[in-house]
Amino acid sequence: MWRIVSAVALLTVVAAGCGGADRPQRLAVHEVPRALAQAWESRASAISTAAAAGDNCSALQLANALRADVIAKRQMVPLRLRTPLLTGVNALASRVTCVVTAPTPPKKQPKPPHDHHDRHGHHGHGDGGGNEQ
């Protein structure tokens, strides 16, 4: 859990440092667009929240989605920041583990032995279940 939080912190720092400045977008040519950095930071925070809540499967799904998004948009990231950002999202996704356990089927209760002679009143035992007239 601590490793996940530290990876999220690293990713958040890289993402926030990339485009978190209040400078106009035209001056931030060598940074990640601010909206993109904020979106990635928010997603990293959601991963941390899910992991802290013990929902590792959701955290892993979110981490994989974030990694795919960063990879798809890596051309928007300045070359000097690509390696740390990709390393961060890869580390984050690799630190989250989701163990899905198959539900165990309920144990079958042993069936009582069949008593073919006394069930349903067959064979003319006079209890109304046979062929009486």
Secondary structure, DSSP 8 states (H G I E B T S, - for coil): -HHHHHHHHHHHHHHHHHH-S-S-GGG-TTS--HHHHHHHHHHHHHHHHHHHTT-HHHHHHHHHHHHHHHHHTGGGS-HHHHHHHHHHHHHHHHH--------------------TTTGGGTTT-SSSSSS--
